[in-house]
């Protein structure tokens, strides 16, 4: 599904997206194909669900985003250090 399709199906809503086809380019996360994992009224609900799913499935490429944005613009961050696994 494209971002335009997501916007048409869920206007002015928070969505939890899973990237199906994505790559990195110029320190940006470019998502070409995605699926909607959930639709929410508030950012708090979307982020809570993101954290729940990320704990269960850390390998999935999930991210909350609001459909009012004209395009998906995600900066990649490099994490340095040790993160707990629990």
PyMOL CGO cylinders between C-alpha atoms (Angstrom):
from pymol import cmd
from pymol.cgo import CYLINDER

trace = [
    CYLINDER, 0.00, 0.00, 0.00, 1.28, 3.50, -0.75, 0.3, 1, 1, 1, 1, 1, 1,
    CYLINDER, 1.28, 3.50, -0.75, 1.16, 6.50, 1.57, 0.3, 1, 1, 1, 1, 1, 1,
    CYLINDER, 1.16, 6.50, 1.57, -1.49, 8.14, -0.64, 0.3, 1, 1, 1, 1, 1, 1,
    CYLINDER, -1.49, 8.14, -0.64, -3.69, 5.03, -0.28, 0.3, 1, 1, 1, 1, 1, 1,
    CYLINDER, -3.69, 5.03, -0.28, -3.28, 5.08, 3.52, 0.3, 1, 1, 1, 1, 1, 1,
    CYLINDER, -3.28, 5.08, 3.52, -4.23, 8.78, 3.59, 0.3, 1, 1, 1, 1, 1, 1,
    CYLINDER, -4.23, 8.78, 3.59, -7.34, 8.15, 1.47, 0.3, 1, 1, 1, 1, 1, 1,
    CYLINDER, -7.34, 8.15, 1.47, -8.50, 5.28, 3.71, 0.3, 1, 1, 1, 1, 1, 1,
    CYLINDER, -8.50, 5.28, 3.71, -7.76, 6.99, 7.04, 0.3, 1, 1, 1, 1, 1, 1,
    CYLINDER, -7.76, 6.99, 7.04, -7.91, 10.80, 6.66, 0.3, 1, 1, 1, 1, 1, 1,
    CYLINDER, -7.91, 10.80, 6.66, -6.74, 12.91, 9.60, 0.3, 1, 1, 1, 1, 1, 1,
    CYLINDER, -6.74, 12.91, 9.60, -5.95, 9.92, 11.83, 0.3, 1, 1, 1, 1, 1, 1,
    CYLINDER, -5.95, 9.92, 11.83, -2.96, 8.43, 13.58, 0.3, 1, 1, 1, 1, 1, 1,
    CYLINDER, -2.96, 8.43, 13.58, -1.91, 5.16, 11.99, 0.3, 1, 1, 1, 1, 1, 1,
    CYLINDER, -1.91, 5.16, 11.99, 0.58, 2.54, 13.07, 0.3, 1, 1, 1, 1, 1, 1,
    CYLINDER, 0.58, 2.54, 13.07, 2.40, 1.50, 9.93, 0.3, 1, 1, 1, 1, 1, 1,
    CYLINDER, 2.40, 1.50, 9.93, 4.62, -1.46, 9.15, 0.3, 1, 1, 1, 1, 1, 1,
    CYLINDER, 4.62, -1.46, 9.15, 7.12, -1.01, 6.35, 0.3, 1, 1, 1, 1, 1, 1,
    CYLINDER, 7.12, -1.01, 6.35, 6.98, -3.90, 3.89, 0.3, 1, 1, 1, 1, 1, 1,
    CYLINDER, 6.98, -3.90, 3.89, 9.53, -2.48, 1.45, 0.3, 1, 1, 1, 1, 1, 1,
    CYLINDER, 9.53, -2.48, 1.45, 11.91, 0.22, 2.69, 0.3, 1, 1, 1, 1, 1, 1,
    CYLINDER, 11.91, 0.22, 2.69, 15.50, 1.38, 2.36, 0.3, 1, 1, 1, 1, 1, 1,
    CYLINDER, 15.50, 1.38, 2.36, 17.90, 4.03, 3.64, 0.3, 1, 1, 1, 1, 1, 1,
    CYLINDER, 17.90, 4.03, 3.64, 18.94, 7.01, 1.57, 0.3, 1, 1, 1, 1, 1, 1,
    CYLINDER, 18.94, 7.01, 1.57, 20.80, 10.13, 2.75, 0.3, 1, 1, 1, 1, 1, 1,
    CYLINDER, 20.80, 10.13, 2.75, 20.08, 9.33, 6.43, 0.3, 1, 1, 1, 1, 1, 1,
    CYLINDER, 20.08, 9.33, 6.43, 16.34, 9.05, 5.67, 0.3, 1, 1, 1, 1, 1, 1,
    CYLINDER, 16.34, 9.05, 5.67, 14.12, 5.98, 6.02, 0.3, 1, 1, 1, 1, 1, 1,
    CYLINDER, 14.12, 5.98, 6.02, 12.35, 5.65, 2.66, 0.3, 1, 1, 1, 1, 1, 1,
    CYLINDER, 12.35, 5.65, 2.66, 9.18, 3.53, 2.84, 0.3, 1, 1, 1, 1, 1, 1,
    CYLINDER, 9.18, 3.53, 2.84, 7.87, 2.40, -0.54, 0.3, 1, 1, 1, 1, 1, 1,
    CYLINDER, 7.87, 2.40, -0.54, 5.29, -0.18, 0.51, 0.3, 1, 1, 1, 1, 1, 1,
    CYLINDER, 5.29, -0.18, 0.51, 3.49, -0.43, 3.86, 0.3, 1, 1, 1, 1, 1, 1,
    CYLINDER, 3.49, -0.43, 3.86, 0.58, -1.95, 5.69, 0.3, 1, 1, 1, 1, 1, 1,
    CYLINDER, 0.58, -1.95, 5.69, -1.62, -0.41, 8.38, 0.3, 1, 1, 1, 1, 1, 1,
    CYLINDER, -1.62, -0.41, 8.38, -1.26, -2.20, 11.73, 0.3, 1, 1, 1, 1, 1, 1,
    CYLINDER, -1.26, -2.20, 11.73, -3.75, 0.05, 13.53, 0.3, 1, 1, 1, 1, 1, 1,
    CYLINDER, -3.75, 0.05, 13.53, -5.74, 3.30, 13.36, 0.3, 1, 1, 1, 1, 1, 1,
    CYLINDER, -5.74, 3.30, 13.36, -5.99, 5.64, 16.38, 0.3, 1, 1, 1, 1, 1, 1,
    CYLINDER, -5.99, 5.64, 16.38, -7.57, 8.91, 17.49, 0.3, 1, 1, 1, 1, 1, 1,
    CYLINDER, -7.57, 8.91, 17.49, -4.56, 10.18, 19.42, 0.3, 1, 1, 1, 1, 1, 1,
    CYLINDER, -4.56, 10.18, 19.42, -0.78, 10.01, 19.22, 0.3, 1, 1, 1, 1, 1, 1,
    CYLINDER, -0.78, 10.01, 19.22, -0.71, 8.54, 22.74, 0.3, 1, 1, 1, 1, 1, 1,
    CYLINDER, -0.71, 8.54, 22.74, -2.78, 5.53, 21.64, 0.3, 1, 1, 1, 1, 1, 1,
    CYLINDER, -2.78, 5.53, 21.64, -0.62, 5.00, 18.56, 0.3, 1, 1, 1, 1, 1, 1,
    CYLINDER, -0.62, 5.00, 18.56, 2.64, 5.21, 20.52, 0.3, 1, 1, 1, 1, 1, 1,
    CYLINDER, 2.64, 5.21, 20.52, 1.34, 2.89, 23.27, 0.3, 1, 1, 1, 1, 1, 1,
    CYLINDER, 1.34, 2.89, 23.27, 0.48, 0.25, 20.68, 0.3, 1, 1, 1, 1, 1, 1,
    CYLINDER, 0.48, 0.25, 20.68, 3.82, 0.78, 18.96, 0.3, 1, 1, 1, 1, 1, 1,
    CYLINDER, 3.82, 0.78, 18.96, 5.66, 0.10, 22.24, 0.3, 1, 1, 1, 1, 1, 1,
    CYLINDER, 5.66, 0.10, 22.24, 3.56, -3.02, 22.93, 0.3, 1, 1, 1, 1, 1, 1,
    CYLINDER, 3.56, -3.02, 22.93, 4.24, -4.47, 19.50, 0.3, 1, 1, 1, 1, 1, 1,
    CYLINDER, 4.24, -4.47, 19.50, 7.90, -3.43, 19.49, 0.3, 1, 1, 1, 1, 1, 1,
    CYLINDER, 7.90, -3.43, 19.49, 8.47, -5.33, 22.75, 0.3, 1, 1, 1, 1, 1, 1,
    CYLINDER, 8.47, -5.33, 22.75, 6.90, -8.45, 21.22, 0.3, 1, 1, 1, 1, 1, 1,
    CYLINDER, 6.90, -8.45, 21.22, 8.35, -8.14, 17.71, 0.3, 1, 1, 1, 1, 1, 1,
    CYLINDER, 8.35, -8.14, 17.71, 11.49, -5.93, 17.76, 0.3, 1, 1, 1, 1, 1, 1,
    CYLINDER, 11.49, -5.93, 17.76, 12.44, -7.03, 14.24, 0.3, 1, 1, 1, 1, 1, 1,
    CYLINDER, 12.44, -7.03, 14.24, 9.30, -5.49, 12.67, 0.3, 1, 1, 1, 1, 1, 1,
    CYLINDER, 9.30, -5.49, 12.67, 9.69, -2.06, 11.05, 0.3, 1, 1, 1, 1, 1, 1,
    CYLINDER, 9.69, -2.06, 11.05, 6.80, -0.27, 12.80, 0.3, 1, 1, 1, 1, 1, 1,
    CYLINDER, 6.80, -0.27, 12.80, 6.18, 3.44, 13.21, 0.3, 1, 1, 1, 1, 1, 1,
    CYLINDER, 6.18, 3.44, 13.21, 3.24, 5.70, 14.12, 0.3, 1, 1, 1, 1, 1, 1,
    CYLINDER, 3.24, 5.70, 14.12, 2.45, 8.56, 11.74, 0.3, 1, 1, 1, 1, 1, 1,
    CYLINDER, 2.45, 8.56, 11.74, -0.36, 11.06, 11.20, 0.3, 1, 1, 1, 1, 1, 1,
    CYLINDER, -0.36, 11.06, 11.20, -2.10, 11.04, 7.82, 0.3, 1, 1, 1, 1, 1, 1,
    CYLINDER, -2.10, 11.04, 7.82, -2.16, 14.84, 7.62, 0.3, 1, 1, 1, 1, 1, 1,
    CYLINDER, -2.16, 14.84, 7.62, 1.51, 14.76, 6.54, 0.3, 1, 1, 1, 1, 1, 1,
    CYLINDER, 1.51, 14.76, 6.54, 1.87, 15.03, 2.76, 0.3, 1, 1, 1, 1, 1, 1,
    CYLINDER, 1.87, 15.03, 2.76, 4.64, 12.44, 2.72, 0.3, 1, 1, 1, 1, 1, 1,
    CYLINDER, 4.64, 12.44, 2.72, 6.48, 10.14, 5.08, 0.3, 1, 1, 1, 1, 1, 1,
    CYLINDER, 6.48, 10.14, 5.08, 9.67, 11.83, 6.27, 0.3, 1, 1, 1, 1, 1, 1,
    CYLINDER, 9.67, 11.83, 6.27, 11.64, 9.79, 8.79, 0.3, 1, 1, 1, 1, 1, 1,
    CYLINDER, 11.64, 9.79, 8.79, 15.19, 10.67, 9.80, 0.3, 1, 1, 1, 1, 1, 1,
    CYLINDER, 15.19, 10.67, 9.80, 17.37, 7.72, 10.78, 0.3, 1, 1, 1, 1, 1, 1,
    CYLINDER, 17.37, 7.72, 10.78, 19.23, 7.91, 14.06, 0.3, 1, 1, 1, 1, 1, 1,
    CYLINDER, 19.23, 7.91, 14.06, 22.37, 5.99, 14.91, 0.3, 1, 1, 1, 1, 1, 1,
    CYLINDER, 22.37, 5.99, 14.91, 22.22, 4.50, 18.39, 0.3, 1, 1, 1, 1, 1, 1,
    CYLINDER, 22.22, 4.50, 18.39, 25.49, 4.10, 20.25, 0.3, 1, 1, 1, 1, 1, 1,
    CYLINDER, 25.49, 4.10, 20.25, 25.68, 2.10, 23.44, 0.3, 1, 1, 1, 1, 1, 1,
    CYLINDER, 25.68, 2.10, 23.44, 23.96, -0.87, 24.98, 0.3, 1, 1, 1, 1, 1, 1,
    CYLINDER, 23.96, -0.87, 24.98, 20.20, -1.23, 25.18, 0.3, 1, 1, 1, 1, 1, 1,
    CYLINDER, 20.20, -1.23, 25.18, 18.51, -3.66, 27.56, 0.3, 1, 1, 1, 1, 1, 1,
    CYLINDER, 18.51, -3.66, 27.56, 16.82, -6.65, 25.94, 0.3, 1, 1, 1, 1, 1, 1,
    CYLINDER, 16.82, -6.65, 25.94, 14.02, -6.98, 28.50, 0.3, 1, 1, 1, 1, 1, 1,
]
cmd.load_cgo(trace, "trace")
